[in-house]
């Protein structure tokens, strides 16, 4: 199960029903009371969760007791795609054996109230999918919360959501009464107030809102946008937060030249005094904090100035999150913390929360960022609306994509020139031997992972014991910055021998120290500060991927392999066998495993020389104003 040993989230408005903009059609449903929640009893168990606008759009489907999910970027091949998730919906319907979207009994999306007072999300789903069934909409943070708590191993938990921006204050569950505090605020101001952090309590399978905090006039940014603003200032684009986190340890020194007070923390709320949004107005961050330092352009990293800025912001983020989590514990004490929102991908801060708060167990969903919004919507539909057993869809692993048949794999192999392949009876043994011999392998099996981390089904793997392997991977396979570290997959039973980690971390969302006596044994995954972003693997949860690590251990005596995502910088992680083969034949990987087939090149490869797309130029899309025009071409087709 998910990394949970000392610290775990969801939300539903206290004491209110789930009637938020529910559209009832025909006799498909009825409302029944229960525990303060209105339970929607559906004839069909097919529930579709959607994230339809912004960035990292996608879909999730619950059908016949099975949970499936996919991000649109995996299918349209545009990193952080903001497209309406038509491809994701078709993918999931096909995987579940459903003929069309009318086989879905309920669709759950994210509320968007327009200037006319109508819910634009419902309009988009109706026209985009030609769907006539019931639709429920919830807030962005509610979706994060549901996606954090319901997959967790906990029966009860405190839940924390921290991200860049969520829904507007006016976009709470649409048919609920306006909270008293918002009634004194003009609607025009409410429209500019956006979720930055939220607290929830989960108990008896239900989710209750404790508190929501919004950006507001004079305080336009929370901790998520502080980090995004830093990424933009450092020339890494809107989605470079992971790079900033990796760069930060290079800036740690005894003599810090910068000591900014970035935020105010009052009663567990962390906001930055600022009149403008750091991401929409890129110069605001610089004017507030570093007016005498130019925005980074092409300066090589790591260096003395920008790395120290990365460290300073990372340090401020960690301190703020510890204060926020401690406040949540004071007002809603629990052994368990569930945590979601884009800031939840900051693995360094996650471990600091675990170590510096009273929470004993933590669960962070692998799609903690917006790639998990659709999943949260589907789980909300199943548990809150449809009243299903809250333990039903607890995660055992992150493999929520569809599997590919033998016929599909062979078709891709036969259509790829300059390769030879063999069907292996002892594939694990051969692959582990190749790793021990210093070879780099692509590893493809089963359904793809939800979220941005490759966790053993769409991975590139190699021996972590070779110091040069980090540079080889960055230069010849991934084509990314040399300062960025790689992650280890370790057998769960040996994790504490190699890392300062007393709990599981199956989704690579906790960074822990590498034991000093082990750093020379696994140098390729040991970062400059002696840490690593750990993935623990078990036979029960990871199957053959665990067997691969275990066989490598039998050969080498080291229960760790290096695991990075199966892609080149600037492109999404591969989804299909054909995409895996394409990536393999464009990089200097040595071998490729697809299911039971071992593949190598028999002729020349067409190698790429750099990132597929410049990640530093990627921008977060914001369709709050004009998304209808953006999606107009999608509305001309549907999933039927």
N, C-alpha and C positions, 0 to 999 in steps of 0.2 A: 504494500500500500504506500501511499504518498508519504514523503518525508514528514514524519510527525513524531517528535519526541519532546520537544519543549516548546510549544506554541501551535490554529486553523481559521465561513461568512455567507450571508444572504439577507434579503429584506422583503418585508411585506408590511404595508402600512398598518399600524397598530389598530386592532379592533375593527378593521374595515373589511368589506367583502371584496371579492375578486371581480367586481362588476366593471372594472375600468375599461370602458369602451368595448364591452363584449357585444358582439353582433349575433343575435340569435336568428337562425334560419330554419324554418320548418320544425320538425320534431326531433332534431338531432340532439337536443340537450335539455336538461332542466336544472334549476338551481335548488340546492338543499342547504339548510343551515348546518353549522357544526363548528364549535370551538372558535367562534368569531370569524370564520371564513365561510364564504359561500362555495360549496363544492359543485363543480360542474360535472355532471355524469354524462359521459358521451357514449353513444352506441359504438363508435369506432375508437380503437386505442391508438390510431395513427395521429401523432402530434408533430407538427413541423415548427421548429424555431428558426427565426430569420434575423439576420443583421443585414439591413438593406442599403445603408448609406454611410458615408464617412470613409473610413479606411478599414482594411481587414474585414471586409464583408464575407458572409458565408451562410451556411445552413446546417441545421441538425435535425435529425428525425428519430422519433421513437415509434417503433412498429413491431408488434408481436413480442414485446418484452425486450427488444434489442435496441441499443442506442448507437446511432451513427452520426458522424459529423465531418465536415470538410470546409476548408476555407476557399473562397473563390480564387484566390491567387494560385492555388495548386492546379487549377483547371484552366484559367485564362492566361496563366504564366506571366502575370504582371505583379511584381512584388508589392505587397500592401494594397492590393486591388480595392478600388472603391466602387466597382461595378455592381449593379443589382445582381443577386446571386442566382441567375437563371441556370448556369452550368452546375452549380452546387445542388440545386433542387433536382435537376434531371439525374444527376449522379446518384443522389440518395434514393430517389424513387426507384431507379433501376436496381440499386443494391438491395432494396427491401422487397422487390418484386411487385411494386405498385404500378398500375397502368398510367395514371396521371394524377394531377394535384387534387382532383375531386375525390380521390380515395382518402384524402386527409380529413380527419374529423375536427381538427382545431389547428389554427395557425396563431403563433404568439410572436409579436414583434416589439419594437421599441417606440413608445409614444412620441409623436411630433405634432404639436398643436400649431396650426397656421394662424395668420393674421385674422382669418375669417372665423376662428374658433373651432374649425373642423380638424379632425385627426388625419394628418396627411399620410401617416403610415398606413392606415386602413385604406385610404384612397389608392396609395401606391400598390399595395398587395392586391386589391381588387382588380385594378386595371392592368397591373403587370403580369398577374397570373391567371386572370379570368376565373377567379376563385369565388364561389358563392357561399361557402360555409362560414362557421363562426370564427371571428378574429378577436384576440385579446391583445392589448398592448400594455407594457409596463415601462418603468423608467430604465435608463441605461444602467444605473447603479443597482437597481433591483435585479437586472439580468446578471450582472457580475456576481451579486450576492448568492443568487440561486445556483450559479455555476460553481461557486466556491463551496457551499455547504453540502448540497445533495450528493456530490461525488465523494465527499469526505468519509472517513471511518467513524465519525462521531455521532452520537445520539443527541448531544447538545453542544453548543459552542457560542462564543462571541464571534462576531463577524465584522471585518474591517474592509472597506473599499477605499483605495486611494489611486487616483489616476490623473490624467491631464485635465480633461473636461468630460462631463457626462451630459445628462439631459438638462434643459432649461428648468428653472423653478416652476414654470407654468406647465411643464410636461409630466407632472406626477400622474399616477393612475387616473385616467381621464374622467371617470364618473364619480370619483371620490370628492368629498367636500374640500374646499380650499383650507389648508391649515390656518389657524388663527394668525400666526405670525406673518403669513404672507398677505393677509387681507388688508393690512395697513400699508402695503407696498404697491405702488402703481404697477399696472400690468406691463407697461413698457419697460420698467426696470426689471420686473420678474423675467421678462424675455431675455434680458442680458445677464441674469444670474444663472450660473451653471454649476452643476454638481462637481465638487472637488474631492470630498471625502464623505463617507457615510458609515454609520454604526448600526449593527443589527444584532438581534438575539435569536438564536435558533434553539427551539426546545419542542419536544414531542412531535418532531417532523414539521413544525410550523416556523415561519420566519416573521419576525416582528421588527419594525423600524424603531430604533432608539433615537437616532438623530441624523439629520442631513445638514451638511454645510456647503454653502455655495460661494462662488466668487461674487464680488459685489463692488459697487462704485468705490474706488480708492484701493481696492484689494482684488485685482483682476486675476491673480495667479496663485495657484496652490503649488504643492511640492512637485507634482507631475510636470507642470509647465515650467517650473524652475529648471528641472533637469532637461526638458526639451529645449528650453531657451539656451542652456549651456551647450547642448549638442549643436544648435544652429550657430552659436557664436564661435565654436571650435571648428566650424566648417564641415560638420558631419551630417547636416541635414536634419529633418524632423524626426527621423527614425534611427538616429545614431546613439541613442542612450546606452545601448550595450557597449559601444565603442568607448564612450566616456567612462563607463564603469571599468573597462579593461585598462584604460589609460591612467586612471586615478592613482594606482599604487606607484607609478613612476614619479609622481609629484610629491610623495611623502618625504618630508625632511624635517630636521630639528629646527631649522630657521625658516619659518614660513613668512613670506613677504606679504601675503594677502590674508586678512582676517575680516571678512565681510559678515555683517549681520544680515543674512538674507531674508529671514522671515520672523514674524511675530507668532508666538505660540500662546494661546489663551484658552484655558479649559479644553485642552486636547484638540484645538483647531490650529492648523498651521497655514497662514496666509502671508503673501508678500505684499507690502505696501507698494502698489503700482496702479497707474491709471490705464494702462493698455496691456493687452494680451501679448506675452513674449513671442509666441509663435506667429500670430497674425501680424504683429508689428516687430520685426526682427531687430530693429535698432534700440528698442526700449530696454532690453536686457543689458546691452552694453552701456547705455547712458546712465543706468541706475548703479551698476556695479563696477564696470571697468572702463570708464570714459577715456582713460589715457592709454589704453591698449587696443590696437586695431583688431578687428575680427580676423581670425585666422583664414588665410587663403591657401597657399601651397606650402607653408612651412612644414618641414619634415618633423614627424613625431616619433618617439617622445623628445621633447625639448625642455627647457627650464621654466618657461612661462606658462604655456598652455597646459602642460601636465600638472603644474601646481594648481591652476584654476580647476582642473578636473578633480583633483584631490579635495580641494576646499569645498566644492559643491557636493561631492559624494559624502564628505564628513558631515556637512550640514544636513543632508538628507537623512543620514543614519540617525543623527541626534533627534531630528524632528519626528521620525517614525517611531523611535523608542518612546518619546514623550506622548505621541498620539496613542500608541498601543497601551502604555501604562495608564493613560486616562480611561481608555475603554475598559480595562480590567477593573479600575476603581468603581466605575458606574455599572459594570455588568461582569462581575467576577466569574471566571470559568477556568477549568484546566486547559480548555481547548480554544485555539484561535484559528478561524478560517480567514483567508486573506486573498483579495483579488483586486483587479485594476492593473493598468499598465505598470505602475510602480512596483507591483508584486513580482515583476521579472528581475528586479534588482537583487540578485542572489546574495550579494555581500550584505546588504541591509537586512535581508531576511534572516540571516544567521545572527546578526546583531540583535534583532528583535527577540529571537529565540533565547539568546544568552543574557539579555538585560531586562526582561520583564518577568512577571510571575507566571505567565502562561507556560504550561509544561509540554504541550503538544501543538504542532502547527500543521496545517494543510493548505497548500497553495496549488491550485489547479494548473495543469500545464498550459492551458489556454487562458492564463490570468489576464492577458491583455484583451484587446477587442476581438481577437480571433476566437475567444470563448463566449462572446455575447450570444450568438445563436444557440449554443449549447445551454447557456443559462436560461434562455427563453423556453426551450423545449422542456427542460427539467422543471421550470416553474409551471408549465402547462400540465405536466404529469403529476406533480406532487401537490401543488397549491390548488390548481383548478380541478384536476381530475381525481384528486384524493388518493393517489397510489401510495403504496408502502414507501416511506421515506428511505428505506434501506435498499430499495430495488435496484437502483442504478449507481450504487457505490463503485468507484473505480477500482479495478484490479491492475489496469495499465492504461496507457494513453492511446491505444491502437484502435481508433474509431473509424478509420477509413475502410473501404471495401477491399477484399482480396481479389487477386487476378488468377484466372484459371490457367491450367496447363496449356490449353489451346491459345490463349492470349499471349502467354509467355513465349511459346514456340513461334507464334506469328511474328512477334517482335524480333526474336533472334534470327529467323530466316530472312527478315527484311533488312537486316543490318549488315552491310558489307565489311570485309576485312576483319572478321572475327572467327574464332573457332570455339566450340563449346562442347562440354561433355556433361552427361547426367551422372551425378556422383552418388554412390550409396553411402559413403562416409564423407559427406561434404564438410561437416564440422571439423573432422580430423585434418583433412587437407587444408582447409582454410586456416586453421590455427597454426599449422606447420608453416604456411606461407607468411603469416604474420610474424612468427618467430624468426623467419629468415629475412625479415626486414622489408617485406612487401607491403604495399598499400592496396587495400581492398575496398571496393564498393560493396555494401551489404544491403540487399533488398529482399524483404519477405513480408507476407501478410498485409494487413491494412496499415495505412499510414497513420502517423501520430497527429493528434490535435495539438495546435499551438506551434510556436516557433522553434522548438528544440527537437532534434533527431534523437530518438531514444532506442535505437536498435532495429528499426524496421526500414528506415531510409537513412542509412549512416555510411560514412567513410571511416574505416578503422585501420589502425596500425599499431606497432609496438611503441609504447611510451618510454621504453628504456633507452632509446637512441636520441641523444641530445640534438642532433641535426634534424630530426624528424619535423619539429615545429617549423623551421625555416623551409624545408622541402615542401611541406603541405601549403604553407602560405604563398610560396613563390610559384610552385608548379602545378598545384591542384586547385586551391581555393582562390588564388589571385587577390589576396586581401592584405591589409596592413600587417607588417611584421610584429608590431607590439601586441597583437591580439592573441590571447591564450587559447589553448584547446582543453577539452574536458576529459576526465577519466570515467570509464565504466568499471565498477569494482564489484566483485562478488560480495553480497551483503554480509556474509559471515566473516569477511576479512576487512571490512571497511574501517573499523576502529583501530586496526593494526597499522593502517597506512594514513589515516586522516583523523583530525581532531573532530570526530563526529560520533555522537552517541545515539543517533537515530537514523532511520531510513531517509533517503533522498532520491526517490525513484524518478523524479521529473527534472533533475538537474537544476533545482531552484534553491540550493543552499551551497554557499562557498565556505569551505573549511580549510584549515591549515593542513599542509602535508607534513606528516611527522618528520622531524629533522633527519632521522636515520634512514628515511625512505626517499628523500628528495633526490639523492644521487641514483637511486634505482629507477625512478620514473621522472626524469628531468623534462621530458617533452610535454608533460601536462602540469608541471610546477611553474606557477606564475612568478614574476619578479619578486613578489612579496611572500613567496613560500606558500601560496594557497592554490586551491583548485575547485572548480565547479563540479561537484560530485554527482554521479548517477550510480545509485546502488541497484543491483540486479539480483533477482531471485529466480529459481527454476519455476516456481508457481506462476509468477507474474510475467516473466520474460521469455520463457520457453527456450527455443533453440539459441537465442542470443546469449542467454545465460550459459548454455552448453559451450558456445564458442569461447567465452571468457574462461570458463572452467578448463577447457582443453588447453588453452594457451597457458593457463596456470600449471597444468600438469607437465607441459613441455619445458616451461621457463622458470617455474617457481614463483612467478609474479601474477597475482590474481587481478590484474588491471590491464585494460587496453585503452588506447586513445580513441575517442569517439567524437566525430564532428558531423555536421549535417551534409547530406548528399546533394550538393549543389556547388555552383561557382558563385562568387560574390556578385550580387546584383540580380540573381534569379531566385525564384522560390525553390524550396526543396522539391525534388522530383516526386512525381506521383505514380506514373505508369512505368511498366517495363521498358517501353520505347524511350521514355525520357531518361531513364537510368542508363540505357545503352548510349544515348546521345551524349550525356555528360561524361561517361566513361571514355568515349572515343574522342572527346575534345580536351581531355586532361591527361596528366602523366600518372594516373592510377595504373597499377600493375595488373590487377585482376578484378573481376566483378562476379559477385554471387547474386543470382536471381533465383529464389526458391531453391530447387535442387540442382541448378545448373551452375557450373564453373566456367567462366568466360575469360578469354584473353584475346588480345589483338593478334591477328595473323598478317596484317598489312599496315600501311601507314595510317596514322591518326591525323585528323584535322584539328590541331591544337589551337585553343583560344589563348590569347596573349595577355588578357586582362579581364576585369569584371564585365559581365554581360551588360549591366546597366550601372552607371555611376550612382552608387547608393547615397553619396553625399548630396545629390541633387533631388532626392525624393522628397516630396512634400505631402504632409497630411492633408487630405481633401476635406473640405467643409461645405456640405451641401444644404446647410440650414436655410439659405435663402433661395438658391436656384437649382435645387436638385431635380425638380421636375423637368426642367429643360435638359439637364444633363442626361437624364434617363429616358428621354423621349424616344430614342431609337430602340430601347429595350421594350417599350410598351407596345411596339408593333408586333411582338412575338410573345409566345407564352410557352409553358412547359408541356403543353398537351400534344 
